[in-house]
Amino acid sequence: MNELESKRNRRRVGLKVARAFLITAASAIFWLILWFLTSTFLAGFPNYLTLFTVLAGGFLFFTFTIALAEGTIYKYILMITRAFFLIVYLTHATNGGILTINLENLAFTVEFVPLLALMVFINLLDVARRLLQAIEFASQSPKD
């Protein structure tokens, strides 16, 4: 590899990282606005700040890495991993579909197990779709 090709590759990687950074920055602004809008209303939920931080941080990580892996098979692997992350996160954050809010001497319990099952099922469908997309991507010849 000569010096010109090396510079061209470094420039291409630099542009790819800059593009991924800009996409992630736009996504971070969205998550920050969402946090400002929901923090006053949902401050009574237990561990709201921790749960929101994990969700936003996870999605920002996946946004950056997926944008960085554009055009490779790793993009689909990361999308499948993101869907599994969301399944585990939703199940953990909602205590298996049962939320309990304690307000002084009053406790509210909301059970939405069927809704959680629907969200898990939708994410499993997303995993299947991404798996099929990965197979299609892998089966294409470099000329396509």
Summary of the structure (lengths in Angstrom):
residues: 144
radius of gyration: 20.1
end to end distance: 24.8
largest distance: 73.8
contacts: 349
relative contact order: 0.09
helix: 73%
strand: 8%
